[in-house]
Amino acid sequence: MTLSLELEIKTLLEEFRDPEVVAEKLIKLFEDNPEDWSTESLRDLSRFLLSCGLYQQLVGFCLRNINHRKFVMPWSYFIESLTKGLPDLEEDVVKFLVMGIEEENAAEQVCLAEGAERFLKKSTQWKNELKRKRRKRASELKQQMLDELLTLRTQQLYEQEKIMLGKMQRMFPGDQDILEEIRQHKERYALDILSRRSPVGRAREVVEPPMSPEMQAVADAVKNSLLTLATTYPEIAFDFAVAAFMLDEYATSLAILERMELTTEQRWFYLEVKLKCRHFLEVLAELSPLELRLAHEPETFFATAYLRAQAYWGLEQKHTAIEILESLLVSRPNYRSGSVLLDLWRSQ
């Protein structure tokens, strides 16, 4: 119900305490100001009259104003008022009403009214079809909101996710899927707090065994050679970065890439290299702007989710990493061997 009409009804009821008097005042208010009519206000007035059992007042209002250019017939309420208030309609009147329903394609409205079967031969069929359409729309809307929820979750936008869950709970009260999402959300938040406060949850440096002097000399020579070649031949510097990556010289690969103007495709590789260099926070910081810049590409969401999961795993936020990867694999079961990585993580 529109706020202004709701306030008007509340005020009139407090003053007169009689629905019939209130109805008379409202109808007069409407008929004195026909230019202010809207489809919503006419529907709300009709609902009020029907709810108060003022069937004849509703029918009379509709019939008096049916030819006004701004009047939109509230068919469902009108037919139900006729059924309850004037049950002994002559067949000629019924035929006339049926013609009006057909001309205005109002069958979907009328089929929900009590007594609709007298005016619509297929009212039950229409009603079932309308319910099916509504269930379908509700299911599509729910799935759309779940997809948005997944995006918020992978981006670790906790407060926005909480707001979205509250909205979904109001729109789909008692829905088991939504209740499960809320439970998981609370559980993730609790685990995240624990992991932040626990020393075990902090990122650990991986200490590699020291190389022998001979191997260190070879590694330094390879590193210096690749850096020199990348500077000398900048047009193929990316190839040298890839070569360094293949030789497990991740720091060298990163040093080469940071001297370049990277294309979009090369930037994905750049983030992979940063993961190998354990620059996890930098990866997380760069993913959000990259998502916005490439939002038009369908693969962006999956690629960033995959990288984000690895970054959180590197930061020892394992529950979050597994949650993101699980969400990704729901949509893409075979994405970049994600299931193998997930099994590996679960075993640790």
C-alpha positions, -999 to +999 in steps of 0.1 A: +000+000+000+013+035-009+025+054+022+002+084+016-029+063+013-019+042+043-015+073+064-048+087+052-067+055+061-050+054+095-059+090+102-095+085+091-099+053+112-086+070+143-110+099+137-142+080+128-137+044+140-161+032+113-148+016+081-179+026+061-174+062+069-138+059+061-146+043+028-171+071+019-144+097+027-118+079+007-140+074-024-150+110-023-113+120-020-105+099-051-135+110-072-127+147-064-091+143-076-092+119-105-060+134-120-041+120-090-051+084-096-025+058-102-028+020-108-012+014-074-035+038-055-066+023-072-055-012-063-048-002-027-082+014-023-099-016-038-080-039-014-091-018+016-128-019+005-127-057-001-109-064+032-136-044+051-164-063+034-176-032+016-184-051-016-212-028-029-191+003-024-163-012-044-185-023-072-203+011-073-169+030-073-157+009-103-189+012-123-191+050-118-156+056-130-150+028-155-150+053-184-125+077-169-093+078-189-071+073-158-092+045-143-076+011-143-101-016-134-089-037-104-104-068-119-094-093-092-110-072-064-140-062-085-149-099-094-145-110-059-167-082-046-194-092-072-191-128-061-195-120-024-218-090-026-240-097-056-240-134-061-272-135-082-259-117-113-279-123-145-262-142-172-262-111-195-242-092-170-218-121-166-213-122-204-206-085-204-180-088-177-164-118-195-160-096-226-144-069-205-119-093-190-110-107-224-106-072-240-082-061-212-064-094-211-071-095-174-075-133-170-043-136-149-057-110-124-092-125-123-082-162-119-069-155-083-103-140-072-128-159-053-156-169-077-134-165-108-147-198-122-180-182-131-163-157-153-134-178-166-139-213-178-103-221-174-098-202-142-082-232-124-058-237-154-049-200-154-044-200-116-021-230-118-001-215-146+002-182-128+015-200-097+040-219-118+052-186-134+055-170-099+075-200-086+098-198-116+103-161-112+110-166-075+135-194-083+153-173-109+155-144-085+168-166-057+195-180-080+205-145-091+208-134-055+228-166-046+252-157-075+256-122-062+262-137-027+290-159-041+307-129-057+306-110-024+319-140-006+349-146-030+358-109-026+356-112+012+330-084+015+317-096+048+293-067+056+278-066+021+273-104+023+256-101+056+232-074+042+224-096+012+217-125+034+193-104+055+175-093+023+172-129+011+159-141+044+131-115+042+123-124+007+124-161+012+114-167+048+120-203+060+140-213+028+164-240+039+191-230+013+191-194+027+192-206+063+221-228+055+239-199+038+234-178+070+247-206+091+278-210+070+283-172+069+284-171+107+307-201+109+331-186+084+332-153+103+339-171+136+367-192+121+381-161+104+383-143+138+400-173+154+425-177+126+434-140+129+440-143+166+459-176+165+496-175+158+491-206+137+469-186+114+497-162+104+516-166+072+548-186+075+579-181+055+591-212+037+628-216+043+645-232+013+677-253+019+708-233+010+724-240-023+760-251-027+784-223-038+787-239-072+749-240-078+745-205-064+770-192-090+751-209-118+718-195-106+733-160-103+747-163-138+713-174-153+695-147-134+719-119-146+718-133-181+680-132-183+678-097-168+704-084-193+687-101-223+653-087-212+668-052-210+686-056-244+656-070-262+625-055-246+602-067-274+607-102-262+612-095-225+580-114-217+595-146-232+625-142-208+601-138-179+584-170-189+618-187-192+628-176-157+595-189-144+601-223-160+635-224-143+619-217-109+636-183-109+604-166-098+620-134-083+638-129-117+606-134-136+589-108-114+618-084-118+615-086-156+577-082-156+578-052-133+599-034-159+573-040-186+541-024-198+519-055-194+489-064-216+458-078-200+468-114-208+503-108-194+489-094-162+473-127-154+507-143-156+522-115-135+497-124-107+507-161-110+543-151-106+535-130-075+518-160-060+550-180-065+570-151-049+546-153-019+533-117-024+499-128-013+486-095+000+497-077-032+478-103-052+446-097-032+450-060-036+453-062-074+425-086-080+396-062-072+405-035-096+413-061-123+378-076-117+362-042-123+382-035-154+375-069-170+339-074-156+326-077-192+346-109-198+328-140-185+360-158-174+371-129-151+351-141-121+365-176-123+401-166-128+401-141-100+384-165-076+410-192-084+439-167-077+422-153-046+418-188-031+455-195-036+464-161-020+443-169+011+458-203+013+493-188+013+482-165+041+472-195+061+435-186+059+428-221+048+391-223+056+384-192+034+406-205+006+387-238+006+354-221+007+362-199-023+375-229-043+345-250-034+322-221-046+341-219-079+339-256-086+302-256-081+300-236-114+331-250-131+338-285-118+369-289-140+383-254-138+421-255-141+422-288-122+407-271-092+393-303-079+428-318-076+440-287-057+410-288-035+416-325-026+452-316-019+442-288+005+417-309+023+443-335+030+466-311+047 
